[in-house]
Amino acid sequence: MIGAQLRLLLTWFVIVATFLAGCAPAVKLDGAATDRPAQTSSAPPAVRDDVAAPQRTPSPTVTSVPTPTPVPQPFALNLYQEGDYVPQYTFEWCVAASIQMMHNLIDDTGTATWADPGQQGELWEMARARSSNSFNGANPLGWAQVLNEVGMGPYTVVSIANYEEALKTAARAIADTDRPVGLVLWRGRHVSVMSGFESLGDPDQFPEFSVTGIRVQDPLYPYGGEQWGPSPAPNSLLTPEQLATQFVVREPRRWSSNMPAGYMLVLPIAGA
């Protein structure tokens, strides 16, 4: 009886021991934490709702500044130097004296001034010989031809119907060539030389420039004409209104040509 109870007790102890052994962990907890390999993942990190999305800074706007429109400014050009003026030695030789002055204005060295009376007479004969229907004198066509033959050209004769346009044409020619312009005055009875001008706007920059002053070398000074008034002093600056009292439309009947009536110029040609 006692032996049977003892065997029953031993069997119970074995069952309890076996149960406790099955519930024990295989490894220590701290060992499992250190020996387990780190796990990696290629998945992107989760976006947190409480983190604001990055803001893109806008590029600065580049505003083009328009180029200001050029404004015409006062402009002046004058070929005249002291000693360039030559008077006409007779009341007929205005063309020849003008040829001498034009040479002096072109030759800015001042070493070969033309002013001799004998030379002036020869130039008048040359111009008269090359003029036709000129009442036995020299006309603008002969004047231009002599300028070309003596090496100051090329020059040509033009007739312009509008006064303001004639002044602009003369000023533009001086600016383009650095050579003077011949003016036919008194309806074709007298001539003088335009050596420079003043304007509102440089002719090379402003096609619509306006002439405000004209530099005149009149070989008849200090005389003048009874109908036309006194001739201006050398290198005078005349307003367009003042010049208009003597620079007038040429009379068609003054000498025959195929040119229309207008304000007549002996004009230098650019590009020579």
C-alpha positions in Angstrom: 0.0 0.0 0.0 2.7 2.3 0.9 4.7 1.3 -2.2 1.8 2.1 -4.4 1.4 5.6 -2.9 5.1 6.2 -3.3 5.0 5.3 -7.0 2.0 7.6 -7.5 3.8 10.5 -5.9 6.9 10.0 -8.1 4.8 9.8 -11.2 3.2 13.2 -10.2 6.6 14.8 -9.7 7.8 13.6 -13.2 4.7 15.1 -14.9 5.2 18.4 -13.1 8.9 18.6 -14.0 8.1 17.8 -17.6 5.5 20.6 -17.8 7.9 23.2 -16.2 10.6 22.2 -18.7 8.3 22.8 -21.7 7.4 26.3 -20.5 11.1 27.5 -20.0 12.5 29.7 -22.9 15.2 28.2 -25.1 17.5 31.3 -24.8 17.9 34.2 -22.5 15.9 37.3 -23.3 18.9 39.6 -23.3 20.8 37.3 -25.5 18.0 37.2 -28.1 18.0 41.0 -28.2 21.7 41.2 -29.0 22.2 38.2 -31.3 19.2 38.9 -33.6 20.3 40.3 -37.0 19.2 43.8 -38.0 16.4 43.9 -40.5 16.5 46.3 -43.4 13.8 47.5 -45.7 13.8 49.2 -49.2 10.4 50.7 -48.6 10.4 54.5 -48.4 9.8 56.0 -45.0 6.2 56.7 -44.2 5.2 60.3 -44.7 4.2 62.0 -41.5 1.0 63.9 -41.5 2.4 66.5 -39.1 5.4 67.5 -41.3 4.8 70.3 -43.8 5.7 69.6 -47.4 8.7 71.6 -48.7 7.8 74.9 -50.5 9.3 75.7 -53.9 10.7 79.3 -54.0 9.5 80.9 -57.2 12.2 82.3 -59.6 12.5 86.0 -59.7 10.7 87.6 -62.6 13.0 89.5 -65.0 11.4 92.6 -66.3 13.0 94.0 -69.4 13.5 97.8 -69.2 12.6 99.5 -72.5 15.4 101.5 -74.1 14.5 105.2 -73.9 13.8 106.9 -77.2 16.7 109.3 -78.1 15.7 113.0 -77.9 17.2 115.4 -80.5 19.8 117.7 -79.0 21.3 120.9 -80.3 24.0 120.2 -82.9 26.5 122.4 -84.7 29.1 121.9 -87.4 31.2 124.6 -89.1 34.1 124.1 -91.5 35.2 127.7 -91.3 38.7 128.7 -89.9 40.3 132.1 -89.7 41.6 133.0 -93.1 39.2 131.0 -95.2 37.1 134.0 -96.3 37.9 135.6 -99.6 36.1 138.7 -101.1 35.2 139.0 -104.7 37.5 141.5 -106.4 35.0 142.7 -108.9 31.2 142.8 -108.8 31.1 139.9 -111.3 33.4 137.4 -109.7 31.2 136.0 -107.0 31.4 132.4 -108.4 35.2 132.6 -108.6 35.6 134.0 -105.1 33.2 131.2 -103.8 35.4 128.6 -105.5 38.5 130.0 -103.7 36.6 130.0 -100.3 35.4 126.4 -100.9 39.0 125.3 -101.5 40.1 126.9 -98.3 37.2 125.3 -96.3 38.1 121.9 -97.6 41.8 122.3 -97.1 41.9 122.5 -93.3 45.7 122.6 -93.1 45.7 126.3 -93.9 49.0 126.0 -95.9 47.5 126.5 -99.4 45.0 129.3 -99.1 43.5 130.5 -102.3 43.0 134.2 -102.2 45.0 135.7 -105.1 43.1 138.2 -107.3 44.8 136.9 -110.5 43.8 133.3 -109.6 40.3 134.5 -109.0 40.1 136.1 -112.4 41.3 132.8 -114.0 38.7 130.8 -112.1 36.0 133.1 -113.2 37.1 132.6 -116.9 37.0 128.9 -116.4 33.5 128.9 -114.9 32.2 131.3 -117.6 33.6 129.0 -120.3 31.7 126.1 -118.9 28.4 128.0 -118.5 25.8 128.3 -121.2 23.0 130.8 -121.6 24.4 132.7 -118.6 24.3 136.3 -119.9 28.0 136.1 -120.6 28.7 135.3 -117.0 29.3 132.2 -114.9 26.3 130.1 -113.7 26.0 127.3 -111.2 26.6 124.5 -113.8 30.0 126.1 -114.7 30.7 126.6 -111.0 30.1 122.9 -110.2 32.2 121.8 -113.2 35.2 123.8 -112.1 35.0 122.4 -108.6 35.1 118.9 -110.1 38.0 119.7 -112.5 40.2 121.3 -109.8 39.8 118.3 -107.5 37.2 119.4 -105.0 34.4 117.3 -106.3 32.3 115.6 -107.0 29.7 118.4 -106.9 26.3 118.6 -108.6 23.6 121.2 -109.0 20.2 120.5 -107.5 16.9 122.5 -107.4 14.6 121.8 -104.4 11.1 123.1 -104.3 10.7 123.3 -100.5 12.8 125.8 -98.5 13.1 123.8 -95.3 14.0 120.7 -97.3 16.7 122.6 -99.2 18.3 123.7 -95.9 18.2 120.1 -94.6 19.7 118.8 -97.9 22.5 121.3 -97.6 23.2 120.5 -93.9 23.1 116.8 -94.5 25.6 117.1 -97.4 28.0 119.1 -95.2 27.7 116.5 -92.4 28.2 113.6 -94.8 31.2 115.0 -96.8 32.9 117.7 -94.7 32.7 120.0 -97.7 30.8 123.2 -98.1 27.6 123.9 -100.2 27.1 126.6 -102.8 24.0 128.8 -102.4 22.4 130.5 -105.4 21.0 133.8 -104.1 18.9 136.7 -105.5 16.9 134.5 -107.9 20.1 133.5 -109.6 22.0 136.8 -109.7 24.5 136.2 -106.8 26.1 133.2 -104.9 27.6 132.6 -101.5 29.0 129.6 -99.6 27.3 127.7 -96.7 30.2 126.5 -94.5 28.2 125.0 -91.6 24.9 124.9 -89.7 23.2 124.5 -86.4 20.3 122.1 -85.9 18.1 120.4 -83.5 19.4 116.8 -83.8 22.5 115.4 -85.5 21.6 114.7 -89.2 23.4 111.3 -88.9 21.1 110.2 -86.1 17.8 112.0 -86.7 16.5 112.0 -90.3 13.8 114.5 -89.2 16.3 117.0 -87.7 15.5 120.7 -88.2 18.0 123.4 -89.3 18.0 126.4 -86.8 21.1 128.3 -88.1 23.2 128.7 -91.3 26.8 129.7 -91.5 27.3 131.9 -94.6 30.4 133.2 -96.4 29.2 135.9 -98.7 32.0 137.2 -101.0 30.2 140.5 -101.6 30.6 141.7 -98.0 30.6 144.6 -97.0 28.4 145.5 -99.9 25.1 144.0 -100.9 22.2 144.6 -103.2 19.8 147.5 -103.3 16.8 145.1 -103.5 18.3 142.3 -101.2 19.9 144.2 -98.5 23.5 144.1 -97.2 25.6 141.0 -97.4 26.3 139.3 -94.0 29.8 139.5 -92.5 32.1 136.5 -92.9 31.1 133.5 -90.8 27.7 135.0 -89.9 25.2 132.6 -88.3 21.8 133.4 -89.9 18.4 132.1 -88.9 16.4 130.4 -91.6 14.2 133.5 -91.7 17.1 135.8 -92.2 18.6 133.7 -95.0 15.2 133.5 -96.7 15.4 137.2 -97.6 18.2 136.4 -100.1 18.1 132.7 -100.7 15.0 132.5 -102.8 13.6 130.5 -105.7 15.6 130.9 -108.8 13.8 132.6 -111.7 13.5 130.1 -114.6 14.1 132.9 -117.1 17.4 133.9 -115.4 19.3 131.2 -117.4 18.1 128.3 -119.5 18.4 124.8 -118.1 16.2 121.7 -117.8 16.1 122.1 -114.1 12.8 123.0 -112.4 12.4 126.3 -110.5 13.4 126.0 -106.8 16.0 126.7 -104.2 19.3 125.9 -106.0 22.3 124.3 -104.4 25.8 123.4 -105.7 25.9 120.2 -103.6 28.8 117.9 -102.7 28.2 114.2 -103.2 29.0 111.8 -100.4 31.3 108.8 -100.9 33.9 110.5 -103.0 
